């Protein structure tokens, strides 16, 4: 998979005596189902995970018995079951930040005629856990569960800025391995993000991810060592100029995140 950190067989965790390989392999299968990929066969799962097809067959059978996968006899393919939904819903329902931030996110989204979202890291991607869109017909249409790259988006770069140096260095090395052709450009973009974050408290993506999309990102740093996440405000480049991001929306997003942190008792 595109944002995979190392291959399953090369992961140092597999050499950990406390590490349960069978469980890890089952979870790796569930991760193969991305947005827009509802159905997958055992052959496709074997190709994506690098596991032998007989192993895949046993694991998909077990996951189906447990309710984490369903099998379509008409298609001869698997799709995610309700067990996965219940796990995801439990995670989202326990994230108080969504409820606390939603009113201010809606207000900023309407002011900017853009989208304001919260994301958490999953390997080399950011996954939306909350999003508010303006009433504008040209607002970005990304829903909860959408994935965007960590290396070239404002949200992703904001999260990288907030991480401890050792963790950021590890992720940057993985990004390099997954994007060798564009590495120098990506590295320069992250270095600029670190400077912008130090100077302004936010970082930008001005056509870095997609040529016609601009955005600003701010991390929400968890002093308790729990999930670090990031906010963004993004939309079409013709609506969100660099000047607007730097002088208006960036500072507003910083204040929004600060207010959320205060509401969560972190200041």
Short mmCIF file of the C-alpha atoms (twelve columns), coordinates in Angstrom:
data_MODEL
# 
_entry.id   MODEL 
# 
loop_
_atom_site.group_PDB 
_atom_site.id 
_atom_site.type_symbol 
_atom_site.label_atom_id 
_atom_site.label_alt_id 
_atom_site.label_comp_id 
_atom_site.label_asym_id 
_atom_site.label_seq_id 
_atom_site.Cartn_x 
_atom_site.Cartn_y 
_atom_site.Cartn_z 
_atom_site.pdbx_PDB_model_num 
ATOM 1   C CA . UNK A 1   0.000   0.000   0.000  1 
ATOM 2   C CA . UNK A 2   1.128   3.531   -0.792 1 
ATOM 3   C CA . UNK A 3   1.569   4.829   2.762  1 
ATOM 4   C CA . UNK A 4   2.849   1.594   4.269  1 
ATOM 5   C CA . UNK A 5   5.647   2.011   6.807  1 
ATOM 6   C CA . UNK A 6   8.089   -0.767  5.908  1 
ATOM 7   C CA . UNK A 7   6.778   -4.106  4.727  1 
ATOM 8   C CA . UNK A 8   5.025   -6.455  7.119  1 
ATOM 9   C CA . UNK A 9   7.874   -8.966  7.055  1 
ATOM 10  C CA . UNK A 10  10.531  -6.291  7.610  1 
ATOM 11  C CA . UNK A 11  8.832   -4.603  10.556 1 
ATOM 12  C CA . UNK A 12  11.083  -4.795  13.647 1 
ATOM 13  C CA . UNK A 13  7.948   -5.356  15.727 1 
ATOM 14  C CA . UNK A 14  7.728   -8.846  14.258 1 
ATOM 15  C CA . UNK A 15  10.965  -9.714  16.112 1 
ATOM 16  C CA . UNK A 16  9.422   -8.666  19.437 1 
ATOM 17  C CA . UNK A 17  8.679   -11.752 21.553 1 
ATOM 18  C CA . UNK A 18  5.492   -10.074 22.820 1 
ATOM 19  C CA . UNK A 19  4.333   -9.327  19.268 1 
ATOM 20  C CA . UNK A 20  1.456   -11.533 18.048 1 
ATOM 21  C CA . UNK A 21  1.994   -12.060 14.335 1 
ATOM 22  C CA . UNK A 22  -1.406  -13.641 13.659 1 
ATOM 23  C CA . UNK A 23  -3.205  -10.633 15.120 1 
ATOM 24  C CA . UNK A 24  -1.000  -8.223  13.173 1 
ATOM 25  C CA . UNK A 25  -1.678  -10.084 9.935  1 
ATOM 26  C CA . UNK A 26  -5.425  -9.958  10.493 1 
ATOM 27  C CA . UNK A 27  -5.320  -6.221  11.128 1 
ATOM 28  C CA . UNK A 28  -3.153  -5.767  8.036  1 
ATOM 29  C CA . UNK A 29  -5.923  -7.342  5.962  1 
ATOM 30  C CA . UNK A 30  -8.501  -4.912  7.357  1 
ATOM 31  C CA . UNK A 31  -6.236  -1.987  6.450  1 
ATOM 32  C CA . UNK A 32  -6.333  -3.005  2.780  1 
ATOM 33  C CA . UNK A 33  -9.885  -1.699  2.390  1 
ATOM 34  C CA . UNK A 34  -9.493  1.959   1.555  1 
ATOM 35  C CA . UNK A 35  -12.034 4.575   0.435  1 
ATOM 36  C CA . UNK A 36  -13.626 3.516   -2.841 1 
ATOM 37  C CA . UNK A 37  -12.408 -0.084  -2.436 1 
ATOM 38  C CA . UNK A 38  -15.440 -1.858  -1.069 1 
ATOM 39  C CA . UNK A 39  -14.715 -5.367  -2.358 1 
ATOM 40  C CA . UNK A 40  -11.429 -7.333  -2.469 1 
ATOM 41  C CA . UNK A 41  -10.604 -10.958 -3.253 1 
ATOM 42  C CA . UNK A 42  -8.174  -13.184 -1.397 1 
ATOM 43  C CA . UNK A 43  -5.813  -12.870 -4.370 1 
ATOM 44  C CA . UNK A 44  -5.902  -9.067  -4.164 1 
ATOM 45  C CA . UNK A 45  -5.360  -9.170  -0.401 1 
ATOM 46  C CA . UNK A 46  -2.397  -11.513 -0.819 1 
ATOM 47  C CA . UNK A 47  -0.844  -9.165  -3.345 1 
ATOM 48  C CA . UNK A 48  -1.288  -6.115  -1.143 1 
ATOM 49  C CA . UNK A 49  -0.006  -7.670  2.055  1 
ATOM 50  C CA . UNK A 50  2.684   -9.954  0.619  1 
ATOM 51  C CA . UNK A 51  1.252   -12.886 2.571  1 
ATOM 52  C CA . UNK A 52  0.727   -16.364 1.032  1 
ATOM 53  C CA . UNK A 53  -2.775  -16.923 -0.299 1 
ATOM 54  C CA . UNK A 54  -3.446  -19.932 2.016  1 
ATOM 55  C CA . UNK A 55  -2.639  -17.695 4.989  1 
ATOM 56  C CA . UNK A 56  -4.949  -15.011 3.630  1 
ATOM 57  C CA . UNK A 57  -7.748  -17.562 3.206  1 
ATOM 58  C CA . UNK A 58  -7.496  -18.669 6.839  1 
ATOM 59  C CA . UNK A 59  -7.401  -15.092 8.097  1 
ATOM 60  C CA . UNK A 60  -10.335 -13.887 6.011  1 
ATOM 61  C CA . UNK A 61  -12.336 -16.913 7.132  1 
ATOM 62  C CA . UNK A 62  -11.595 -16.066 10.777 1 
ATOM 63  C CA . UNK A 63  -12.336 -12.353 10.324 1 
ATOM 64  C CA . UNK A 64  -15.640 -13.241 8.665  1 
ATOM 65  C CA . UNK A 65  -16.601 -15.525 11.568 1 
ATOM 66  C CA . UNK A 66  -15.851 -12.658 13.969 1 
ATOM 67  C CA . UNK A 67  -17.900 -10.123 11.984 1 
ATOM 68  C CA . UNK A 68  -15.010 -7.937  10.840 1 
ATOM 69  C CA . UNK A 69  -15.418 -9.073  7.224  1 
ATOM 70  C CA . UNK A 70  -18.431 -10.146 5.182  1 
ATOM 71  C CA . UNK A 71  -18.264 -12.382 2.108  1 
ATOM 72  C CA . UNK A 72  -20.359 -11.709 -0.982 1 
ATOM 73  C CA . UNK A 73  -21.138 -15.047 -2.595 1 
ATOM 74  C CA . UNK A 74  -22.355 -13.322 -5.766 1 
ATOM 75  C CA . UNK A 75  -19.059 -11.490 -6.217 1 
ATOM 76  C CA . UNK A 76  -16.724 -13.962 -4.573 1 
ATOM 77  C CA . UNK A 77  -15.202 -11.020 -2.688 1 
ATOM 78  C CA . UNK A 78  -14.887 -9.717  0.850  1 
ATOM 79  C CA . UNK A 79  -15.928 -6.377  2.293  1 
ATOM 80  C CA . UNK A 80  -15.674 -4.827  5.747  1 
ATOM 81  C CA . UNK A 81  -18.218 -6.014  8.296  1 
ATOM 82  C CA . UNK A 82  -20.128 -4.235  11.046 1 
ATOM 83  C CA . UNK A 83  -17.487 -5.174  13.621 1 
ATOM 84  C CA . UNK A 84  -15.083 -2.680  12.061 1 
ATOM 85  C CA . UNK A 85  -17.760 0.029   12.133 1 
ATOM 86  C CA . UNK A 86  -18.359 -0.484  15.841 1 
ATOM 87  C CA . UNK A 87  -14.646 -0.098  16.577 1 
ATOM 88  C CA . UNK A 88  -14.422 3.075   14.506 1 
ATOM 89  C CA . UNK A 89  -17.532 4.543   16.083 1 
ATOM 90  C CA . UNK A 90  -16.168 3.859   19.562 1 
ATOM 91  C CA . UNK A 91  -12.993 5.762   18.689 1 
ATOM 92  C CA . UNK A 92  -14.855 8.751   17.266 1 
ATOM 93  C CA . UNK A 93  -17.388 8.916   20.090 1 
ATOM 94  C CA . UNK A 94  -14.566 9.101   22.645 1 
ATOM 95  C CA . UNK A 95  -12.833 12.037  20.929 1 
ATOM 96  C CA . UNK A 96  -14.200 15.021  22.855 1 
ATOM 97  C CA . UNK A 97  -12.300 17.414  20.604 1 
ATOM 98  C CA . UNK A 98  -14.852 16.898  17.819 1 
ATOM 99  C CA . UNK A 99  -17.753 18.171  19.910 1 
ATOM 100 C CA . UNK A 100 -15.756 21.036  21.416 1 
ATOM 101 C CA . UNK A 101 -14.372 22.247  18.094 1 
ATOM 102 C CA . UNK A 102 -17.415 21.829  15.838 1 
ATOM 103 C CA . UNK A 103 -19.143 25.238  16.400 1 
ATOM 104 C CA . UNK A 104 -15.950 27.220  15.784 1 
ATOM 105 C CA . UNK A 105 -15.066 25.025  12.819 1 
ATOM 106 C CA . UNK A 106 -18.444 25.746  11.224 1 
ATOM 107 C CA . UNK A 107 -17.990 29.475  11.773 1 
ATOM 108 C CA . UNK A 108 -14.516 29.521  10.230 1 
ATOM 109 C CA . UNK A 109 -15.582 27.336  7.313  1 
ATOM 110 C CA . UNK A 110 -18.419 29.745  6.484  1 
ATOM 111 C CA . UNK A 111 -16.191 32.794  6.798  1 
ATOM 112 C CA . UNK A 112 -13.544 31.279  4.536  1 
ATOM 113 C CA . UNK A 113 -16.056 29.630  2.184  1 
ATOM 114 C CA . UNK A 114 -13.886 26.555  2.634  1 
ATOM 115 C CA . UNK A 115 -13.632 23.354  4.690  1 
ATOM 116 C CA . UNK A 116 -12.240 23.016  8.202  1 
ATOM 117 C CA . UNK A 117 -11.222 19.550  9.359  1 
ATOM 118 C CA . UNK A 118 -9.459  17.601  12.100 1 
ATOM 119 C CA . UNK A 119 -7.192  14.668  11.289 1 
ATOM 120 C CA . UNK A 120 -5.075  12.061  13.035 1 
ATOM 121 C CA . UNK A 121 -2.081  10.192  11.641 1 
ATOM 122 C CA . UNK A 122 -2.328  6.697   10.224 1 
ATOM 123 C CA . UNK A 123 1.118   5.653   9.021  1 
ATOM 124 C CA . UNK A 124 2.021   8.139   6.272  1 
ATOM 125 C CA . UNK A 125 -1.504  9.531   5.887  1 
ATOM 126 C CA . UNK A 126 -3.816  11.820  7.786  1 
ATOM 127 C CA . UNK A 127 -7.355  10.543  8.330  1 
ATOM 128 C CA . UNK A 128 -10.230 12.986  8.830  1 
ATOM 129 C CA . UNK A 129 -12.107 12.474  12.092 1 
ATOM 130 C CA . UNK A 130 -14.260 15.597  11.745 1 
ATOM 131 C CA . UNK A 131 -14.982 18.048  8.948  1 
ATOM 132 C CA . UNK A 132 -17.196 21.106  8.512  1 
ATOM 133 C CA . UNK A 133 -17.967 22.534  5.089  1 
ATOM 134 C CA . UNK A 134 -19.254 25.956  4.134  1 
ATOM 135 C CA . UNK A 135 -22.424 26.472  2.147  1 
ATOM 136 C CA . UNK A 136 -20.346 27.358  -0.913 1 
ATOM 137 C CA . UNK A 137 -20.940 25.167  -3.936 1 
ATOM 138 C CA . UNK A 138 -17.184 24.884  -4.552 1 
ATOM 139 C CA . UNK A 139 -16.140 23.742  -1.072 1 
ATOM 140 C CA . UNK A 140 -13.949 20.629  -0.889 1 
ATOM 141 C CA . UNK A 141 -16.083 17.510  -0.414 1 
ATOM 142 C CA . UNK A 142 -14.059 15.291  1.883  1 
ATOM 143 C CA . UNK A 143 -15.841 13.351  4.605  1 
ATOM 144 C CA . UNK A 144 -14.862 11.694  7.877  1 
ATOM 145 C CA . UNK A 145 -12.564 8.788   7.011  1 
ATOM 146 C CA . UNK A 146 -10.969 10.540  4.029  1 
ATOM 147 C CA . UNK A 147 -7.213  10.088  3.769  1 
ATOM 148 C CA . UNK A 148 -4.662  12.669  2.632  1 
ATOM 149 C CA . UNK A 149 -0.860  12.391  2.517  1 
ATOM 150 C CA . UNK A 150 1.104   13.569  5.528  1 
ATOM 151 C CA . UNK A 151 4.091   14.873  3.562  1 
ATOM 152 C CA . UNK A 152 2.516   17.478  1.271  1 
ATOM 153 C CA . UNK A 153 -0.650  18.697  3.002  1 
ATOM 154 C CA . UNK A 154 -0.940  21.512  5.511  1 
ATOM 155 C CA . UNK A 155 -2.598  19.196  8.021  1 
ATOM 156 C CA . UNK A 156 0.105   16.579  7.653  1 
ATOM 157 C CA . UNK A 157 2.971   19.022  7.819  1 
ATOM 158 C CA . UNK A 158 1.413   20.646  10.891 1 
ATOM 159 C CA . UNK A 159 1.383   17.290  12.635 1 
ATOM 160 C CA . UNK A 160 5.017   16.647  11.666 1 
ATOM 161 C CA . UNK A 161 5.948   20.008  13.183 1 
ATOM 162 C CA . UNK A 162 4.409   19.018  16.506 1 
ATOM 163 C CA . UNK A 163 6.107   15.640  16.851 1 
ATOM 164 C CA . UNK A 164 9.250   14.979  18.902 1 
ATOM 165 C CA . UNK A 165 12.399  15.136  16.774 1 
ATOM 166 C CA . UNK A 166 13.066  11.392  16.890 1 
ATOM 167 C CA . UNK A 167 9.544   10.513  15.743 1 
ATOM 168 C CA . UNK A 168 9.615   13.150  13.015 1 
ATOM 169 C CA . UNK A 169 12.992  11.891  11.771 1 
ATOM 170 C CA . UNK A 170 11.648  8.328   11.604 1 
ATOM 171 C CA . UNK A 171 8.597   9.408   9.591  1 
ATOM 172 C CA . UNK A 172 10.685  11.573  7.284  1 
ATOM 173 C CA . UNK A 173 12.891  8.573   6.542  1 
ATOM 174 C CA . UNK A 174 9.805   6.513   5.703  1 
ATOM 175 C CA . UNK A 175 8.463   9.327   3.518  1 
ATOM 176 C CA . UNK A 176 11.795  9.396   1.678  1 
ATOM 177 C CA . UNK A 177 11.649  5.652   1.034  1 
ATOM 178 C CA . UNK A 178 8.106   5.960   -0.331 1 
ATOM 179 C CA . UNK A 179 8.731   9.086   -2.438 1 
ATOM 180 C CA . UNK A 180 12.330  8.916   -3.647 1 
ATOM 181 C CA . UNK A 181 11.648  10.751  -6.916 1 
ATOM 182 C CA . UNK A 182 10.046  13.757  -5.178 1 
ATOM 183 C CA . UNK A 183 12.042  13.570  -1.959 1 
ATOM 184 C CA . UNK A 184 14.048  16.805  -2.343 1 
ATOM 185 C CA . UNK A 185 10.886  18.786  -3.064 1 
ATOM 186 C CA . UNK A 186 9.030   17.162  -0.141 1 
ATOM 187 C CA . UNK A 187 11.971  17.714  2.224  1 
ATOM 188 C CA . UNK A 188 12.137  21.399  1.289  1 
ATOM 189 C CA . UNK A 189 8.403   21.745  1.870  1 
ATOM 190 C CA . UNK A 190 8.599   20.209  5.347  1 
ATOM 191 C CA . UNK A 191 11.603  22.373  6.246  1 
ATOM 192 C CA . UNK A 192 9.630   25.471  5.193  1 
ATOM 193 C CA . UNK A 193 6.678   24.227  7.253  1 
ATOM 194 C CA . UNK A 194 8.905   23.923  10.327 1 
ATOM 195 C CA . UNK A 195 10.070  27.509  9.833  1 
ATOM 196 C CA . UNK A 196 6.532   28.802  9.299  1 
ATOM 197 C CA . UNK A 197 5.307   26.932  12.353 1 
ATOM 198 C CA . UNK A 198 8.083   28.396  14.478 1 
ATOM 199 C CA . UNK A 199 7.423   31.930  13.170 1 
ATOM 200 C CA . UNK A 200 3.623   31.933  12.905 1 
ATOM 201 C CA . UNK A 201 2.191   28.866  14.658 1 
ATOM 202 C CA . UNK A 202 0.842   27.410  11.402 1 
ATOM 203 C CA . UNK A 203 2.089   26.008  8.109  1 
ATOM 204 C CA . UNK A 204 0.844   26.121  4.528  1 
ATOM 205 C CA . UNK A 205 0.276   23.923  1.545  1 
ATOM 206 C CA . UNK A 206 0.011   26.138  -1.512 1 
ATOM 207 C CA . UNK A 207 -0.427  23.759  -4.419 1 
ATOM 208 C CA . UNK A 208 1.968   21.258  -2.787 1 
ATOM 209 C CA . UNK A 209 -0.564  18.426  -2.685 1 
ATOM 210 C CA . UNK A 210 -2.882  19.335  -5.529 1 
ATOM 211 C CA . UNK A 211 -2.177  22.287  -7.807 1 
ATOM 212 C CA . UNK A 212 -5.605  23.880  -7.343 1 
ATOM 213 C CA . UNK A 213 -5.919  23.445  -3.557 1 
ATOM 214 C CA . UNK A 214 -4.452  25.695  -0.860 1 
ATOM 215 C CA . UNK A 215 -4.684  25.164  2.874  1 
ATOM 216 C CA . UNK A 216 -3.321  26.087  6.286  1 
ATOM 217 C CA . UNK A 217 -2.685  23.653  9.135  1 
ATOM 218 C CA . UNK A 218 -2.250  23.873  12.913 1 
ATOM 219 C CA . UNK A 219 -1.428  20.991  15.277 1 
ATOM 220 C CA . UNK A 220 -3.206  20.275  18.517 1 
ATOM 221 C CA . UNK A 221 -0.469  19.101  20.852 1 
ATOM 222 C CA . UNK A 222 -1.422  16.693  23.601 1 
ATOM 223 C CA . UNK A 223 0.767   17.261  26.688 1 
ATOM 224 C CA . UNK A 224 -0.420  13.950  28.146 1 
ATOM 225 C CA . UNK A 225 1.155   12.000  25.306 1 
ATOM 226 C CA . UNK A 226 -2.127  10.822  23.847 1 
ATOM 227 C CA . UNK A 227 -3.197  11.291  20.205 1 
ATOM 228 C CA . UNK A 228 -1.605  14.345  18.564 1 
ATOM 229 C CA . UNK A 229 -3.853  15.664  15.822 1 
ATOM 230 C CA . UNK A 230 -4.022  18.586  13.429 1 
ATOM 231 C CA . UNK A 231 -6.598  21.009  12.049 1 
ATOM 232 C CA . UNK A 232 -6.724  22.444  8.566  1 
ATOM 233 C CA . UNK A 233 -8.674  25.021  6.622  1 
ATOM 234 C CA . UNK A 234 -8.561  24.369  2.906  1 
ATOM 235 C CA . UNK A 235 -10.263 25.017  -0.375 1 
ATOM 236 C CA . UNK A 236 -9.849  26.006  -4.005 1 
ATOM 237 C CA . UNK A 237 -6.759  28.116  -4.680 1 
ATOM 238 C CA . UNK A 238 -8.780  30.864  -6.363 1 
ATOM 239 C CA . UNK A 239 -10.651 31.397  -3.081 1 
ATOM 240 C CA . UNK A 240 -7.791  30.878  -0.622 1 
ATOM 241 C CA . UNK A 241 -4.756  32.892  -1.678 1 
ATOM 242 C CA . UNK A 242 -1.421  32.663  0.096  1 
ATOM 243 C CA . UNK A 243 -2.044  36.172  1.437  1 
ATOM 244 C CA . UNK A 244 -5.427  35.175  2.865  1 
ATOM 245 C CA . UNK A 245 -3.924  32.083  4.494  1 
ATOM 246 C CA . UNK A 246 -0.969  33.973  5.982  1 
ATOM 247 C CA . UNK A 247 -2.728  37.088  7.217  1 
ATOM 248 C CA . UNK A 248 -6.267  35.997  8.006  1 
ATOM 249 C CA . UNK A 249 -7.108  32.299  8.065  1 
ATOM 250 C CA . UNK A 250 -3.817  31.092  9.557  1 
ATOM 251 C CA . UNK A 251 -4.063  33.301  12.662 1 
ATOM 252 C CA . UNK A 252 -7.761  32.482  12.998 1 
ATOM 253 C CA . UNK A 253 -7.051  28.750  12.884 1 
ATOM 254 C CA . UNK A 254 -4.309  29.149  15.512 1 
ATOM 255 C CA . UNK A 255 -6.812  30.904  17.782 1 
ATOM 256 C CA . UNK A 256 -9.438  28.232  17.113 1 
ATOM 257 C CA . UNK A 257 -7.044  25.439  18.139 1 
ATOM 258 C CA . UNK A 258 -5.922  27.412  21.195 1 
ATOM 259 C CA . UNK A 259 -9.543  27.837  22.296 1 
ATOM 260 C CA . UNK A 260 -10.141 24.104  21.867 1 
ATOM 261 C CA . UNK A 261 -7.069  23.324  23.954 1 
ATOM 262 C CA . UNK A 262 -8.347  25.646  26.689 1 
ATOM 263 C CA . UNK A 263 -11.771 23.951  26.586 1 
ATOM 264 C CA . UNK A 264 -10.023 20.605  27.000 1 
ATOM 265 C CA . UNK A 265 -8.165  21.900  30.050 1 
ATOM 266 C CA . UNK A 266 -4.750  21.887  28.413 1 
ATOM 267 C CA . UNK A 267 -3.888  25.498  29.278 1 
# 
